[in-house]
Amino acid sequence: MKIFLHGLESSSKGAKATFLRGLCPDMATPDFQGSLAERLAALNAILAGQKNIVLIGSSFGGLMATIFAMEKADAVDRIVLLAPALNFPEFACYTIRRVDIPTWMIIGSDDSVTPAEIIVPVARMIFTNLHHAEVADDHMLAKTFRKLDWKRLLAA
């Protein structure tokens, strides 16, 4: 199962969700609202009993994908993180955990929300199988996300 997790102020109608649904019509793109705990509870309900999950998370959705993978590593095959919010204060208690799932992270060199100089060291510490690219873009990755090699990124 492939699922896209949108950012804090986005939805299933956002540019990334719409693009990914067009690319992969069977991709789930649910809407999430509320606190991190409420969003994680909704995600856990959606993915209950699923295996071979490919998580694609943008910003806050990347934070959600990371935490879900930490808690349900046996169900996740691959993670794709787009400017993940690993600098969110509530994530500090999770940084002692490690994730050995193939993980691709794309982050903008001009990202002021999730700055690469903060996020990349945290990601390197957490993900033991991390592939990352820093691109000339900002937090939204609007210039970049459509140009990524999605066939390779989504191949589980």
Stockholm file with secondary structure:
# STOCKHOLM 1.0

chainA/1-156         MKIFLHGLESSSKGAKATFLRGLCPDMATPDFQGSLAERLAALNAILAGQKNIVLIGSSFGGLMATIFAMEKADAVDRIVLLAPALNFPEFACYTIRRVDIPTWMIIGSDDSVTPAEIIVPVARMIFTNLHHAEVADDHMLAKTFRKLDWKRLLAA
#=GR chainA/1-156 SS CEEEECCTTCCTTSHHHHHHHHHCTTCBCCCCCSCHHHHHHHHHHHHTTCCSEEEEEETHHHHHHHHHHHHCGGGEEEEEEESCCTTCGGGGGGTTCCBCSCEEEEEETTCSSSCHHHHHHHHHHHBTTEEEEEESCCTTCTTTGGGSCHHHHHCC
#=GC SS_cons         CEEEECCTTCCTTSHHHHHHHHHCTTCBCCCCCSCHHHHHHHHHHHHTTCCSEEEEEETHHHHHHHHHHHHCGGGEEEEEEESCCTTCGGGGGGTTCCBCSCEEEEEETTCSSSCHHHHHHHHHHHBTTEEEEEESCCTTCTTTGGGSCHHHHHCC
//
